[in-house]
Amino acid sequence: MKISRFGAVGAIALVGTLALASCAANEPGASEETGGSDLTGTLVGAGASSQQSAQEAWIAAFQGDNPDVTIEYDPAGSGTGRDTFIAGASAFAGSDRAFKDEEIAAGEFGSCVVESGIVEIPAYISPIAVAFNLEGVESLNLDAATIAGIFAGDITNWSDDAIASQNDGVELPDLDITAVHRADDSGTTENFTEYLGQAAPEVWTDEADGVWPLEGGEAASQTSGVVDAVTGGTGTIGYMDASRVGDLGTVSVQVGEEYVAYSAEAAAAIVDASPLVEGRGEGDLAIELDRTSTEAGVYPIVLVSYLIGCAEYGDKAPEGAAELTKAYFEYIVSPEGQQAAAEAAGSAPISDTLQADAEAAIALIK
């Protein structure tokens, strides 16, 4: 990973109302990383639904080592998580994108001391799968222009030559395509539309956005809604965190001269090949993903989901917010925490370099 800043990185906070904690008081955790059982209190977070499976695993392990701590995480979506954090209603947020420069410049983070800023850590890395429900077809090869054409509504039938020409030997039906997108403000949508705009700009002309920019298609709320809509339909296609694909068919994406299937390893490869966003603060590790990379084995439709928290918690923060957030983040970025997420959600563990920078950023929290 091209990290040039000075080793320090940003942490991200997740806040919410759904308690995922008490389900596993006896799970093994990370007592060395979290400070053992001296911690007490409730930590509230909310945000990215893509992190839900990982959060369940993290919370179970952390609470297993810290039985007097309760962690609540509401997987209401990245936009909701950021809004909740900005309003000061949560101690940390989960988001499938980092805060934008103009959002940080506004300095509106309710629980934070404004002058100290925020920390953002890319703690969850996962491919975004393009998944479909087409009887008898388990996989398809598609280039960026074809994927963009399908979701833009320009390619409307599965037998279209744009699809058939890339899939010799696959029997494609004369069947309408139903493209499913997120109805809520979603970091997954923002990452997906960013890929479409960068990799197929002649077809996808809209700016990257967490809100789906086009009319038409079928809308569904949160990751679970998209999965249900694609699974329950016929001829449906959608985009989702790869951990939620299940038995759906999946697309291998053209990168250079080859088609690359999604995998944790391929997702991690593009993150390590991408630079940091310039001009950020000491604890901010926002990444500028290179969606047009042609390096072998790289999967370009990747979601980098962040933990976001305050570098310094102010008077409006709940009691113990800094200590609990710091300890929880330390566990998440640890090898044990990353392995727990990989086993629960199929995510890609962060690299050793990124882990060291994340630890340095978390150390800033006070």
C-alpha positions in Angstrom: 0.0 0.0 0.0 1.4 3.4 -1.0 1.3 5.1 2.4 3.3 8.3 2.5 1.7 10.2 5.3 3.7 9.6 8.5 2.5 6.3 9.6 -0.6 7.6 11.4 -4.0 6.5 10.1 -7.6 7.2 10.8 -10.1 5.3 12.7 -13.8 4.9 12.0 -16.7 4.7 14.4 -19.8 2.7 14.1 -22.9 3.7 16.0 -26.4 2.3 16.4 -29.4 0.9 18.1 -29.1 -2.8 17.3 -27.2 -4.7 20.0 -25.1 -7.4 18.5 -23.1 -7.9 21.7 -24.7 -10.1 24.2 -24.9 -13.1 21.9 -21.5 -14.5 22.7 -20.3 -13.8 26.2 -18.0 -16.8 26.1 -16.4 -16.3 22.7 -12.6 -16.0 22.6 -11.5 -12.4 22.2 -8.5 -10.2 22.2 -7.7 -9.4 25.8 -4.2 -8.3 25.2 -5.3 -5.8 22.5 -8.4 -4.5 24.3 -7.1 -4.2 27.9 -9.0 -7.1 29.3 -12.0 -7.0 31.6 -11.4 -3.6 33.2 -13.5 -1.9 30.6 -17.1 -1.0 31.4 -20.0 0.8 29.6 -21.9 0.9 26.4 -20.5 1.9 23.0 -23.0 2.8 20.3 -22.3 2.8 16.6 -24.2 2.7 13.3 -23.6 2.6 9.6 -22.6 0.3 6.7 -24.8 -2.8 6.4 -21.9 -4.4 4.5 -20.0 -4.6 7.8 -22.9 -6.4 9.6 -21.5 -9.9 9.6 -18.0 -8.7 10.5 -19.5 -6.5 13.3 -21.3 -9.5 14.7 -18.1 -11.4 14.9 -16.1 -8.4 16.3 -18.7 -7.7 18.9 -19.0 -11.3 20.1 -15.3 -11.6 20.5 -14.7 -8.2 22.1 -17.6 -8.7 24.6 -16.4 -12.2 25.4 -13.2 -10.6 26.7 -14.9 -7.6 28.2 -18.2 -8.9 29.8 -19.0 -5.5 31.3 -19.0 -3.8 27.9 -22.1 -3.7 25.6 -21.6 -2.7 22.0 -24.6 -1.7 19.8 -24.3 -1.4 16.1 -27.2 -0.5 13.8 -26.4 -1.6 10.2 -28.8 1.1 8.8 -26.5 2.1 5.9 -23.4 4.3 5.4 -25.3 7.5 4.9 -27.3 7.0 8.1 -24.2 6.1 10.0 -22.4 9.3 8.9 -25.4 11.4 9.7 -25.7 9.9 13.1 -22.1 10.5 13.8 -22.2 14.1 12.6 -25.2 14.7 14.9 -23.3 13.3 17.8 -25.8 10.5 18.5 -23.1 7.8 18.2 -19.5 7.4 19.3 -18.4 5.9 16.0 -19.6 5.2 12.5 -19.2 2.6 9.8 -19.1 3.9 6.3 -18.3 2.4 2.9 -16.6 5.6 1.9 -14.5 8.1 3.8 -15.8 11.6 4.5 -15.3 14.0 1.6 -13.0 17.1 1.8 -15.9 19.5 2.0 -17.6 17.4 4.8 -14.5 17.5 6.8 -14.0 21.2 6.2 -17.5 21.9 7.6 -16.2 20.4 10.9 -19.7 19.3 12.1 -19.0 16.3 14.2 -21.2 16.5 17.4 -19.1 14.4 19.8 -15.7 15.6 18.6 -13.5 18.5 19.6 -13.5 20.3 16.2 -9.9 21.4 16.3 -8.7 17.8 16.7 -10.7 16.4 13.7 -11.6 12.7 13.1 -9.8 9.5 12.5 -10.8 7.2 9.6 -9.5 3.6 9.3 -10.1 1.3 6.3 -10.7 -1.7 8.5 -13.0 -3.8 6.2 -12.0 -4.6 2.7 -14.3 -6.6 0.5 -15.2 -7.1 -3.2 -18.5 -5.8 -4.4 -20.0 -8.7 -6.3 -22.2 -8.2 -9.4 -24.6 -11.0 -8.8 -27.5 -12.3 -10.9 -30.4 -14.9 -10.9 -30.5 -16.7 -14.2 -31.6 -20.3 -14.3 -28.8 -22.6 -15.4 -26.1 -19.9 -15.4 -23.6 -19.8 -12.6 -21.1 -17.2 -13.9 -20.7 -14.7 -16.7 -17.8 -12.6 -18.1 -18.6 -8.9 -18.6 -16.5 -5.9 -19.3 -17.1 -2.5 -17.6 -19.1 -1.0 -20.6 -21.5 -3.9 -20.5 -22.1 -3.8 -16.8 -22.6 0.0 -17.1 -25.0 -0.5 -20.0 -27.1 -3.0 -18.0 -27.4 -0.7 -15.0 -28.0 2.4 -17.1 -30.9 0.6 -18.8 -29.3 0.5 -22.2 -28.9 -3.3 -22.3 -32.3 -4.8 -21.4 -32.2 -8.4 -22.5 -30.0 -11.3 -21.5 -29.6 -12.4 -25.1 -28.1 -9.1 -26.1 -24.9 -9.5 -28.2 -22.9 -7.4 -25.8 -23.4 -10.2 -23.2 -23.3 -13.1 -25.6 -20.1 -12.1 -27.3 -18.2 -12.4 -24.1 -19.7 -15.7 -23.0 -19.2 -18.3 -25.8 -21.0 -21.5 -25.0 -23.3 -20.1 -22.4 -27.0 -20.4 -23.3 -28.5 -17.0 -22.6 -32.3 -16.7 -22.6 -34.5 -14.2 -24.4 -35.4 -12.7 -21.1 -35.8 -9.1 -19.8 -33.1 -7.9 -17.4 -34.2 -6.4 -14.1 -31.4 -4.4 -12.6 -31.7 -3.9 -8.8 -30.1 -1.0 -7.0 -30.0 0.4 -3.5 -32.9 2.6 -2.5 -31.0 4.1 0.5 -28.0 6.3 0.6 -25.3 3.7 0.4 -21.5 3.5 0.3 -21.8 0.4 -1.7 -23.6 2.3 -4.4 -21.0 5.1 -4.3 -18.2 2.6 -4.7 -20.1 0.8 -7.5 -21.0 4.0 -9.4 -17.4 5.2 -9.0 -16.2 2.1 -10.7 -18.7 2.5 -13.5 -17.8 6.2 -14.1 -14.0 5.5 -14.1 -14.0 2.2 -16.0 -16.8 3.0 -18.5 -17.1 6.8 -18.8 -18.5 6.7 -22.3 -21.5 4.7 -21.0 -21.8 5.8 -17.4 -21.8 9.6 -17.4 -23.2 10.3 -13.8 -21.0 11.3 -10.9 -20.2 8.7 -8.2 -22.9 9.0 -5.5 -24.3 7.1 -2.6 -27.8 7.8 -4.0 -28.7 6.0 -7.1 -28.8 8.6 -9.9 -31.1 7.1 -12.5 -34.8 6.3 -12.9 -35.9 2.8 -13.7 -34.8 -0.6 -12.5 -35.8 -1.9 -9.1 -34.9 -0.3 -5.8 -34.3 -2.2 -2.6 -33.3 -1.0 0.9 -29.9 -2.0 2.4 -27.8 -5.0 1.4 -30.3 -7.5 2.6 -33.0 -5.9 0.4 -30.9 -6.1 -2.7 -30.0 -9.7 -2.0 -33.7 -10.6 -1.5 -34.8 -8.8 -4.6 -32.2 -10.5 -6.8 -32.8 -13.9 -5.2 -36.6 -13.7 -5.4 -36.7 -12.5 -9.0 -36.0 -14.0 -12.5 -33.5 -12.4 -14.8 -32.4 -10.1 -12.0 -29.0 -8.6 -11.4 -27.6 -6.4 -8.6 -24.5 -5.3 -6.8 -23.8 -6.3 -3.2 -21.1 -7.0 -0.6 -19.6 -10.3 -1.8 -20.2 -11.9 1.6 -23.9 -11.9 0.9 -24.0 -13.5 -2.5 -25.0 -17.0 -1.4 -26.1 -19.2 -4.3 -26.5 -16.4 -6.8 -24.6 -16.4 -10.1 -21.7 -13.9 -10.2 -19.8 -11.8 -12.8 -16.1 -12.0 -13.6 -15.0 -8.5 -14.5 -12.6 -7.7 -17.4 -9.3 -6.3 -16.2 -6.8 -5.7 -19.0 -7.1 -8.8 -21.3 -8.5 -11.2 -18.7 -11.6 -11.7 -16.7 -11.2 -11.7 -12.9 -13.6 -13.3 -10.4 -14.1 -11.5 -7.1 -12.0 -12.8 -4.2 -10.7 -11.4 -1.0 -7.1 -11.6 -2.4 -8.0 -9.7 -5.6 -9.8 -7.0 -3.5 -6.8 -6.6 -1.2 -4.5 -6.3 -4.3 -6.1 -3.1 -5.6 -6.1 -1.5 -2.1 -2.4 -2.1 -1.7 -1.8 -0.6 -5.2 -3.7 2.6 -4.5 -2.5 5.9 -2.8 -3.9 7.8 0.1 -6.1 10.9 -0.5 -3.9 13.9 -0.2 -4.3 16.7 2.3 -5.9 14.8 5.1 -5.2 15.0 8.8 -2.8 12.9 10.9 -5.4 10.3 11.8 -7.1 10.0 8.4 -6.3 7.1 6.1 -8.7 7.7 3.3 -7.7 5.8 0.1 -7.9 6.9 -3.5 -8.8 3.6 -5.2 -7.5 3.0 -8.8 -10.5 1.5 -10.5 -8.9 1.4 -13.9 -5.9 -0.7 -12.9 -4.9 -3.4 -15.4 -2.5 -5.3 -13.0 -3.0 -9.0 -13.1 -5.2 -10.5 -10.4 -6.8 -7.2 -9.4 -10.6 -7.0 -8.9 -11.6 -3.3 -9.4 -15.1 -3.3 -7.9 -14.0 -3.2 -4.3 -15.6 -1.8 -1.1 -13.3 -0.2 1.5 -15.4 0.3 4.6 -14.1 2.6 7.3 -14.3 2.9 11.0 -14.8 6.6 11.9 -14.3 8.2 15.3 -13.2 11.4 17.0 -9.5 12.1 17.5 -10.7 13.8 20.7 -14.1 13.3 22.3 -15.6 16.4 23.7 -18.0 17.2 26.6 -21.1 16.1 24.6 -19.7 12.5 24.1 -21.0 9.7 26.3 -18.9 8.9 29.3 -16.1 6.5 28.4 -16.6 6.9 24.6 -12.9 7.6 23.9 -11.7 4.6 26.0 -14.2 2.1 24.6 -13.8 3.3 21.0 -10.1 3.1 21.2 -10.1 -0.4 22.6 -12.7 -1.7 20.2 -10.8 -0.3 17.2 -7.6 -1.8 18.4 -9.2 -5.2 18.4 -10.8 -4.8 15.0 -7.5 -4.0 13.2 -5.5 -6.6 15.1 -4.7 -9.9 13.3 -7.2 -11.7 15.4 -9.9 -9.2 14.6 -9.2 -9.2 10.9 -9.2 -13.0 10.8 -12.6 -13.0 12.6 -14.0 -10.8 9.9 -12.5 -12.9 7.1 -14.1 -16.1 8.6 -17.4 -14.4 9.2 -17.8 -12.3 6.1 -15.1 -13.3 3.6 -13.3 -10.0 3.8 -9.7 -9.4 3.0 -7.4 -8.9 6.1 -5.6 -5.6 5.9 -1.9 -5.6 5.1 0.8 -5.4 7.8 1.7 -1.9 6.6 -1.9 -0.7 6.8 -2.3 -2.4 10.2 0.7 -0.5 11.6 -0.6 2.8 10.4 -4.1 2.0 11.7 -2.6 1.3 15.2 -0.8 4.7 15.1 -4.0 6.5 14.2 -6.0 4.8 16.9 -3.3 5.8 19.4 -4.4 9.4 18.7 -7.9 8.9 20.2 -8.4 10.6 23.5 
